[in-house]
């Protein structure tokens, strides 16, 4: 038996052992009871499909009857009034979503595609949580962006155009751009994150750029939920899923691709809608976000977010380049706005912003205020090459 074969066998054995006794930060994470609980979750999440689609990028999607999707298994949604689109869609953007990868096949009318969940997906997600801002972050998480608080205002949503890039990320790191909304303190809070990410930790070594969402419905007492890996987020789009990969990203000193993200409350419907450009992805019923309640959102963050590895190396963030006022170089958020109680989008006030820059040696963030150029409105650049903090 050759040396290469022996090494290969050892690598495979270690991989299998890690899945069986999955450890994160030195803690054994799987007991027999937890394993049985994961099996129960899989039964809930993987509904009997009407049709199955094998995507060109390797994911398997099951076409599920809209009314039988896993979201409605959430205990707070037993009497929920289902809805397949907002009563008013004027809040969505007008751009194209052609940079999303497309399926060769489509689901039948009345069904939605949901990425099939494996047990390993649940194991990885269980130990991969996101924080909303530095004061709540683990030592491994880094931020570069702006924070807006509801001082004398009511915030019922947030919006921005994000430039789309593909940062270089190790298999033990992640890098993302996000809008995050939070209400509550300590362990009594709810939050929503939406954006795009490169996250091989979550997607089993896949380094594709994907849209993502992350949220908590349990007042923060437990780990939050990515995408549709637990009941609660109601998907309405028949083609674009909450973990959908993107086919095209920006090029340094070339074409910059942007997507407008918008999360907002429809008070009459009691739903928090998630829209990308002209595509309504789905919604969070207000019942599962009680801390958002009548006061809305207390804090909103726009910016980058990354996690280092055990050696302390942070990955590239954004385009991998530091801000330099050239929107063809560093990653950006433009048209940064929030929704007020009347449902109107308003520009943020500069004097109410807190600038956040972690790992200043490798990341930067510049806030440019209101820019008339190309209707950028309030804008920031963020990101950098990564390295040792």
One Martini backbone bead per residue (centre of mass of N, CA, C, O) as a GRO file, in nm:
protein
  389
    1UNK     BB    1   0.094   0.038   0.026
    2UNK     BB    2   0.087   0.355  -0.031
    3UNK     BB    3   0.129   0.663   0.100
    4UNK     BB    4  -0.115   0.802  -0.030
    5UNK     BB    5  -0.329   0.593   0.061
    6UNK     BB    6  -0.289   0.623   0.363
    7UNK     BB    7  -0.358   0.926   0.381
    8UNK     BB    8  -0.641   0.907   0.261
    9UNK     BB    9  -0.761   0.720   0.477
   10UNK     BB   10  -0.710   0.910   0.718
   11UNK     BB   11  -0.881   1.147   0.619
   12UNK     BB   12  -1.151   0.996   0.605
   13UNK     BB   13  -1.159   0.905   0.902
   14UNK     BB   14  -1.161   1.191   1.024
   15UNK     BB   15  -1.418   1.291   0.888
   16UNK     BB   16  -1.610   1.079   1.009
   17UNK     BB   17  -1.545   1.139   1.306
   18UNK     BB   18  -1.642   1.437   1.300
   19UNK     BB   19  -1.940   1.367   1.236
   20UNK     BB   20  -1.991   1.182   1.484
   21UNK     BB   21  -1.792   1.390   1.674
   22UNK     BB   22  -1.873   1.686   1.680
   23UNK     BB   23  -1.650   1.971   1.699
   24UNK     BB   24  -1.649   2.289   1.886
   25UNK     BB   25  -1.427   2.440   2.070
   26UNK     BB   26  -1.390   2.148   2.228
   27UNK     BB   27  -1.693   2.047   2.194
   28UNK     BB   28  -1.914   1.814   2.239
   29UNK     BB   29  -2.217   1.798   2.021
   30UNK     BB   30  -2.293   1.478   2.031
   31UNK     BB   31  -2.568   1.300   2.118
   32UNK     BB   32  -2.815   1.077   2.117
   33UNK     BB   33  -3.038   1.287   2.161
   34UNK     BB   34  -2.944   1.484   1.939
   35UNK     BB   35  -2.967   1.285   1.706
   36UNK     BB   36  -3.274   1.241   1.733
   37UNK     BB   37  -3.348   1.540   1.693
   38UNK     BB   38  -3.241   1.560   1.404
   39UNK     BB   39  -3.434   1.353   1.283
   40UNK     BB   40  -3.688   1.517   1.343
   41UNK     BB   41  -3.610   1.765   1.176
   42UNK     BB   42  -3.591   1.622   0.902
   43UNK     BB   43  -3.890   1.542   0.887
   44UNK     BB   44  -3.990   1.837   0.878
   45UNK     BB   45  -3.812   1.958   0.638
   46UNK     BB   46  -3.854   1.686   0.457
   47UNK     BB   47  -4.079   1.682   0.243
   48UNK     BB   48  -4.284   1.546   0.033
   49UNK     BB   49  -4.239   1.553  -0.298
   50UNK     BB   50  -4.357   1.645  -0.617
   51UNK     BB   51  -4.060   1.741  -0.690
   52UNK     BB   52  -3.722   1.698  -0.825
   53UNK     BB   53  -3.416   1.897  -0.822
   54UNK     BB   54  -3.106   1.895  -1.000
   55UNK     BB   55  -2.859   2.092  -0.981
   56UNK     BB   56  -2.571   2.224  -1.131
   57UNK     BB   57  -2.441   2.287  -0.821
   58UNK     BB   58  -2.556   2.015  -0.633
   59UNK     BB   59  -2.828   2.074  -0.541
   60UNK     BB   60  -3.129   1.976  -0.375
   61UNK     BB   61  -3.472   2.017  -0.482
   62UNK     BB   62  -3.790   2.049  -0.335
   63UNK     BB   63  -4.122   2.038  -0.432
   64UNK     BB   64  -4.353   2.225  -0.238
   65UNK     BB   65  -4.625   2.285  -0.102
   66UNK     BB   66  -4.690   2.583   0.018
   67UNK     BB   67  -4.886   2.475   0.267
   68UNK     BB   68  -4.638   2.240   0.344
   69UNK     BB   69  -4.425   2.391   0.458
   70UNK     BB   70  -4.212   2.409   0.731
   71UNK     BB   71  -4.295   2.687   0.855
   72UNK     BB   72  -4.589   2.573   0.968
   73UNK     BB   73  -4.446   2.411   1.223
   74UNK     BB   74  -4.460   2.639   1.389
   75UNK     BB   75  -4.617   2.693   1.690
   76UNK     BB   76  -4.704   3.008   1.615
   77UNK     BB   77  -4.856   2.901   1.315
   78UNK     BB   78  -5.139   2.756   1.343
   79UNK     BB   79  -5.316   3.049   1.281
   80UNK     BB   80  -5.202   3.130   1.020
   81UNK     BB   81  -5.210   3.360   0.754
   82UNK     BB   82  -5.165   3.300   0.447
   83UNK     BB   83  -4.910   3.430   0.202
   84UNK     BB   84  -4.778   3.490  -0.140
   85UNK     BB   85  -4.812   3.814  -0.122
   86UNK     BB   86  -4.816   4.129  -0.112
   87UNK     BB   87  -5.044   4.377  -0.123
   88UNK     BB   88  -4.777   4.557  -0.153
   89UNK     BB   89  -4.495   4.610  -0.403
   90UNK     BB   90  -4.353   4.908  -0.394
   91UNK     BB   91  -4.079   4.828  -0.225
   92UNK     BB   92  -3.952   4.721  -0.450
   93UNK     BB   93  -3.755   4.689  -0.694
   94UNK     BB   94  -3.647   4.729  -1.060
   95UNK     BB   95  -3.454   4.519  -1.107
   96UNK     BB   96  -3.250   4.256  -1.169
   97UNK     BB   97  -3.206   3.873  -1.126
   98UNK     BB   98  -2.981   3.742  -1.334
   99UNK     BB   99  -2.746   3.654  -1.116
  100UNK     BB  100  -2.901   3.411  -1.080
  101UNK     BB  101  -2.922   3.100  -1.070
  102UNK     BB  102  -3.059   2.849  -1.284
  103UNK     BB  103  -3.289   2.624  -1.345
  104UNK     BB  104  -3.370   2.379  -1.562
  105UNK     BB  105  -3.601   2.346  -1.371
  106UNK     BB  106  -3.941   2.369  -1.252
  107UNK     BB  107  -4.183   2.429  -1.055
  108UNK     BB  108  -4.491   2.394  -0.985
  109UNK     BB  109  -4.770   2.531  -0.942
  110UNK     BB  110  -4.788   2.591  -0.587
  111UNK     BB  111  -4.478   2.559  -0.562
  112UNK     BB  112  -4.161   2.516  -0.383
  113UNK     BB  113  -3.820   2.549  -0.344
  114UNK     BB  114  -3.627   2.323  -0.131
  115UNK     BB  115  -3.353   2.259   0.025
  116UNK     BB  116  -3.208   1.981   0.101
  117UNK     BB  117  -3.163   1.823   0.413
  118UNK     BB  118  -2.895   1.740   0.608
  119UNK     BB  119  -2.752   1.649   0.893
  120UNK     BB  120  -2.489   1.814   0.848
  121UNK     BB  121  -2.630   2.087   0.823
  122UNK     BB  122  -2.730   2.098   1.119
  123UNK     BB  123  -2.458   2.073   1.255
  124UNK     BB  124  -2.324   2.323   1.137
  125UNK     BB  125  -2.546   2.534   1.219
  126UNK     BB  126  -2.550   2.490   1.531
  127UNK     BB  127  -2.227   2.617   1.538
  128UNK     BB  128  -2.332   2.879   1.349
  129UNK     BB  129  -2.334   3.194   1.450
  130UNK     BB  130  -2.469   3.527   1.462
  131UNK     BB  131  -2.391   3.855   1.504
  132UNK     BB  132  -2.487   4.201   1.510
  133UNK     BB  133  -2.246   4.311   1.699
  134UNK     BB  134  -1.963   4.356   1.881
  135UNK     BB  135  -2.095   4.331   2.176
  136UNK     BB  136  -2.201   4.020   2.073
  137UNK     BB  137  -1.941   3.900   1.988
  138UNK     BB  138  -1.709   3.703   1.905
  139UNK     BB  139  -1.365   3.694   1.878
  140UNK     BB  140  -1.396   3.591   1.562
  141UNK     BB  141  -1.558   3.844   1.496
  142UNK     BB  142  -1.601   4.084   1.222
  143UNK     BB  143  -1.637   4.442   1.149
  144UNK     BB  144  -1.765   4.673   0.869
  145UNK     BB  145  -1.960   4.963   0.948
  146UNK     BB  146  -2.298   5.059   1.035
  147UNK     BB  147  -2.490   5.213   1.306
  148UNK     BB  148  -2.847   5.230   1.387
  149UNK     BB  149  -3.063   5.420   1.599
  150UNK     BB  150  -3.386   5.475   1.773
  151UNK     BB  151  -3.365   5.797   1.823
  152UNK     BB  152  -3.687   5.909   1.807
  153UNK     BB  153  -3.756   5.656   1.631
  154UNK     BB  154  -3.918   5.445   1.384
  155UNK     BB  155  -3.828   5.109   1.291
  156UNK     BB  156  -3.960   4.911   0.989
  157UNK     BB  157  -3.679   4.893   0.832
  158UNK     BB  158  -3.447   4.801   0.552
  159UNK     BB  159  -3.207   4.940   0.307
  160UNK     BB  160  -3.000   4.838   0.012
  161UNK     BB  161  -2.719   4.848  -0.190
  162UNK     BB  162  -2.526   4.570  -0.297
  163UNK     BB  163  -2.227   4.468  -0.364
  164UNK     BB  164  -2.093   4.195  -0.559
  165UNK     BB  165  -1.871   3.946  -0.431
  166UNK     BB  166  -1.557   3.726  -0.414
  167UNK     BB  167  -1.417   3.627  -0.156
  168UNK     BB  168  -1.149   3.495   0.000
  169UNK     BB  169  -1.207   3.168   0.155
  170UNK     BB  170  -1.174   2.958   0.391
  171UNK     BB  171  -1.296   2.651   0.519
  172UNK     BB  172  -1.271   2.814   0.827
  173UNK     BB  173  -1.461   3.045   0.707
  174UNK     BB  174  -1.622   3.375   0.673
  175UNK     BB  175  -1.807   3.597   0.439
  176UNK     BB  176  -2.005   3.909   0.457
  177UNK     BB  177  -2.308   4.081   0.367
  178UNK     BB  178  -2.525   4.310   0.565
  179UNK     BB  179  -2.850   4.326   0.708
  180UNK     BB  180  -2.930   4.417   1.046
  181UNK     BB  181  -3.187   4.340   1.292
  182UNK     BB  182  -3.268   4.475   1.629
  183UNK     BB  183  -3.432   4.360   1.941
  184UNK     BB  184  -3.313   4.394   2.245
  185UNK     BB  185  -3.164   4.222   2.529
  186UNK     BB  186  -2.953   3.999   2.572
  187UNK     BB  187  -3.182   3.720   2.579
  188UNK     BB  188  -3.403   3.951   2.476
  189UNK     BB  189  -3.435   3.880   2.139
  190UNK     BB  190  -3.446   3.993   1.796
  191UNK     BB  191  -3.344   3.886   1.455
  192UNK     BB  192  -3.215   4.003   1.130
  193UNK     BB  193  -3.054   3.862   0.838
  194UNK     BB  194  -2.925   3.999   0.524
  195UNK     BB  195  -2.755   3.869   0.217
  196UNK     BB  196  -2.421   3.781   0.143
  197UNK     BB  197  -2.212   3.472   0.095
  198UNK     BB  198  -1.911   3.301   0.210
  199UNK     BB  199  -1.975   2.951   0.342
  200UNK     BB  200  -1.817   2.655   0.396
  201UNK     BB  201  -1.924   2.577   0.679
  202UNK     BB  202  -2.231   2.556   0.583
  203UNK     BB  203  -2.165   2.432   0.263
  204UNK     BB  204  -1.955   2.206   0.244
  205UNK     BB  205  -1.702   2.373   0.095
  206UNK     BB  206  -1.864   2.588  -0.039
  207UNK     BB  207  -1.768   2.902  -0.239
  208UNK     BB  208  -2.018   3.027  -0.305
  209UNK     BB  209  -2.231   3.281  -0.382
  210UNK     BB  210  -2.486   3.372  -0.145
  211UNK     BB  211  -2.769   3.403  -0.027
  212UNK     BB  212  -2.909   3.514   0.297
  213UNK     BB  213  -3.050   3.405   0.616
  214UNK     BB  214  -3.107   3.523   0.961
  215UNK     BB  215  -3.268   3.407   1.275
  216UNK     BB  216  -3.480   3.483   1.560
  217UNK     BB  217  -3.760   3.329   1.778
  218UNK     BB  218  -3.632   3.286   2.101
  219UNK     BB  219  -3.496   3.544   2.230
  220UNK     BB  220  -3.191   3.418   2.211
  221UNK     BB  221  -3.163   3.132   2.373
  222UNK     BB  222  -3.077   3.033   2.090
  223UNK     BB  223  -2.987   2.941   1.809
  224UNK     BB  224  -3.019   3.038   1.517
  225UNK     BB  225  -3.140   3.068   1.170
  226UNK     BB  226  -3.084   2.931   0.858
  227UNK     BB  227  -3.304   2.996   0.646
  228UNK     BB  228  -3.469   2.661   0.624
  229UNK     BB  229  -3.353   2.497   0.901
  230UNK     BB  230  -3.630   2.609   1.013
  231UNK     BB  231  -3.913   2.705   1.124
  232UNK     BB  232  -4.085   3.034   0.989
  233UNK     BB  233  -3.995   3.096   0.709
  234UNK     BB  234  -4.178   3.220   0.429
  235UNK     BB  235  -4.188   3.093   0.119
  236UNK     BB  236  -4.281   3.239  -0.220
  237UNK     BB  237  -4.072   3.174  -0.422
  238UNK     BB  238  -4.047   2.967  -0.722
  239UNK     BB  239  -3.701   3.011  -0.751
  240UNK     BB  240  -3.598   3.177  -0.501
  241UNK     BB  241  -3.387   3.115  -0.243
  242UNK     BB  242  -3.232   3.177   0.070
  243UNK     BB  243  -2.962   2.999  -0.074
  244UNK     BB  244  -2.890   3.130  -0.335
  245UNK     BB  245  -2.694   3.137  -0.604
  246UNK     BB  246  -2.446   3.316  -0.781
  247UNK     BB  247  -2.314   3.384  -1.115
  248UNK     BB  248  -2.232   3.694  -1.053
  249UNK     BB  249  -1.956   3.920  -1.014
  250UNK     BB  250  -1.748   4.150  -0.942
  251UNK     BB  251  -1.498   4.370  -1.096
  252UNK     BB  252  -1.204   4.499  -1.081
  253UNK     BB  253  -1.239   4.775  -1.271
  254UNK     BB  254  -1.533   4.693  -1.350
  255UNK     BB  255  -1.807   4.538  -1.312
  256UNK     BB  256  -2.082   4.629  -1.098
  257UNK     BB  257  -2.278   4.439  -0.887
  258UNK     BB  258  -2.623   4.479  -0.779
  259UNK     BB  259  -2.840   4.456  -0.482
  260UNK     BB  260  -3.160   4.510  -0.356
  261UNK     BB  261  -3.240   4.531  -0.020
  262UNK     BB  262  -3.552   4.438   0.173
  263UNK     BB  263  -3.685   4.502   0.501
  264UNK     BB  264  -4.039   4.487   0.604
  265UNK     BB  265  -4.326   4.612   0.749
  266UNK     BB  266  -4.667   4.497   0.742
  267UNK     BB  267  -4.912   4.592   0.948
  268UNK     BB  268  -5.173   4.464   0.820
  269UNK     BB  269  -5.018   4.167   0.794
  270UNK     BB  270  -4.794   4.094   0.998
  271UNK     BB  271  -4.517   4.128   0.814
  272UNK     BB  272  -4.177   4.040   0.721
  273UNK     BB  273  -4.035   4.139   0.438
  274UNK     BB  274  -3.839   3.989   0.160
  275UNK     BB  275  -3.645   4.182  -0.080
  276UNK     BB  276  -3.508   4.145  -0.420
  277UNK     BB  277  -3.576   4.378  -0.590
  278UNK     BB  278  -3.836   4.210  -0.781
  279UNK     BB  279  -3.809   3.986  -0.543
  280UNK     BB  280  -4.008   3.786  -0.346
  281UNK     BB  281  -3.911   3.560  -0.103
  282UNK     BB  282  -4.056   3.648   0.186
  283UNK     BB  283  -4.155   3.579   0.541
  284UNK     BB  284  -4.209   3.704   0.872
  285UNK     BB  285  -4.398   3.647   1.116
  286UNK     BB  286  -4.476   3.837   1.391
  287UNK     BB  287  -4.504   3.601   1.600
  288UNK     BB  288  -4.173   3.531   1.583
  289UNK     BB  289  -4.123   3.868   1.655
  290UNK     BB  290  -4.195   4.015   1.942
  291UNK     BB  291  -3.964   4.242   1.976
  292UNK     BB  292  -4.067   4.420   1.738
  293UNK     BB  293  -4.344   4.499   1.742
  294UNK     BB  294  -4.444   4.831   1.801
  295UNK     BB  295  -4.132   4.950   1.800
  296UNK     BB  296  -3.961   4.773   1.639
  297UNK     BB  297  -3.646   4.869   1.561
  298UNK     BB  298  -3.343   4.953   1.731
  299UNK     BB  299  -3.122   4.816   1.525
  300UNK     BB  300  -2.893   4.888   1.247
  301UNK     BB  301  -2.690   4.704   1.008
  302UNK     BB  302  -2.425   4.799   0.774
  303UNK     BB  303  -2.211   4.538   0.634
  304UNK     BB  304  -1.949   4.360   0.735
  305UNK     BB  305  -1.865   3.997   0.796
  306UNK     BB  306  -1.650   3.784   0.995
  307UNK     BB  307  -1.437   3.480   1.026
  308UNK     BB  308  -1.199   3.326   1.176
  309UNK     BB  309  -0.949   3.119   1.260
  310UNK     BB  310  -0.743   2.945   1.476
  311UNK     BB  311  -0.496   3.143   1.371
  312UNK     BB  312  -0.634   3.446   1.321
  313UNK     BB  313  -0.749   3.451   1.031
  314UNK     BB  314  -0.881   3.668   0.809
  315UNK     BB  315  -1.070   3.725   0.553
  316UNK     BB  316  -1.194   3.846   0.307
  317UNK     BB  317  -1.368   4.159   0.243
  318UNK     BB  318  -1.554   4.179  -0.008
  319UNK     BB  319  -1.311   4.259  -0.250
  320UNK     BB  320  -1.023   4.287  -0.080
  321UNK     BB  321  -1.048   4.603  -0.050
  322UNK     BB  322  -0.992   4.911   0.037
  323UNK     BB  323  -1.106   5.206   0.084
  324UNK     BB  324  -1.106   5.484  -0.201
  325UNK     BB  325  -1.379   5.608  -0.351
  326UNK     BB  326  -1.394   5.353  -0.541
  327UNK     BB  327  -1.663   5.156  -0.665
  328UNK     BB  328  -1.452   4.954  -0.831
  329UNK     BB  329  -1.307   4.839  -0.565
  330UNK     BB  330  -1.484   4.860  -0.319
  331UNK     BB  331  -1.716   4.774  -0.126
  332UNK     BB  332  -2.085   4.840  -0.105
  333UNK     BB  333  -2.327   5.080   0.022
  334UNK     BB  334  -2.634   5.198  -0.107
  335UNK     BB  335  -2.916   5.345  -0.033
  336UNK     BB  336  -2.941   5.407   0.274
  337UNK     BB  337  -3.231   5.286   0.457
  338UNK     BB  338  -3.547   5.346   0.626
  339UNK     BB  339  -3.844   5.260   0.791
  340UNK     BB  340  -4.126   5.395   0.885
  341UNK     BB  341  -4.445   5.395   1.019
  342UNK     BB  342  -4.556   5.474   0.712
  343UNK     BB  343  -4.358   5.323   0.493
  344UNK     BB  344  -4.112   5.508   0.456
  345UNK     BB  345  -3.823   5.595   0.294
  346UNK     BB  346  -3.523   5.690   0.470
  347UNK     BB  347  -3.260   5.866   0.540
  348UNK     BB  348  -2.994   5.870   0.712
  349UNK     BB  349  -2.835   6.008   0.993
  350UNK     BB  350  -2.518   6.098   1.057
  351UNK     BB  351  -2.553   6.168   1.380
  352UNK     BB  352  -2.666   5.842   1.420
  353UNK     BB  353  -2.392   5.715   1.360
  354UNK     BB  354  -2.191   5.416   1.389
  355UNK     BB  355  -1.868   5.333   1.354
  356UNK     BB  356  -1.735   5.010   1.233
  357UNK     BB  357  -1.400   4.871   1.311
  358UNK     BB  358  -1.243   4.575   1.258
  359UNK     BB  359  -0.938   4.503   1.203
  360UNK     BB  360  -0.760   4.764   1.096
  361UNK     BB  361  -0.523   4.619   0.952
  362UNK     BB  362  -0.748   4.473   0.723
  363UNK     BB  363  -0.979   4.686   0.767
  364UNK     BB  364  -1.238   4.903   0.630
  365UNK     BB  365  -1.431   5.228   0.671
  366UNK     BB  366  -1.644   5.447   0.471
  367UNK     BB  367  -1.836   5.742   0.515
  368UNK     BB  368  -2.012   5.964   0.267
  369UNK     BB  369  -2.292   6.003   0.273
  370UNK     BB  370  -2.443   6.205   0.050
  371UNK     BB  371  -2.488   6.097  -0.298
  372UNK     BB  372  -2.564   6.200  -0.624
  373UNK     BB  373  -2.410   6.000  -0.761
  374UNK     BB  374  -2.598   5.768  -0.910
  375UNK     BB  375  -2.797   5.754  -0.672
  376UNK     BB  376  -2.651   5.670  -0.384
  377UNK     BB  377  -2.664   5.831  -0.153
  378UNK     BB  378  -2.617   5.671   0.114
  379UNK     BB  379  -2.264   5.576   0.174
  380UNK     BB  380  -2.039   5.287   0.168
  381UNK     BB  381  -1.724   5.147   0.250
  382UNK     BB  382  -1.568   4.814   0.261
  383UNK     BB  383  -1.297   4.622   0.377
  384UNK     BB  384  -1.045   4.363   0.279
  385UNK     BB  385  -0.764   4.130   0.279
  386UNK     BB  386  -0.678   4.036   0.537
  387UNK     BB  387  -0.552   3.835   0.818
  388UNK     BB  388  -0.378   3.934   1.094
  389UNK     BB  389  -0.496   4.096   1.393
   0.00000   0.00000   0.00000
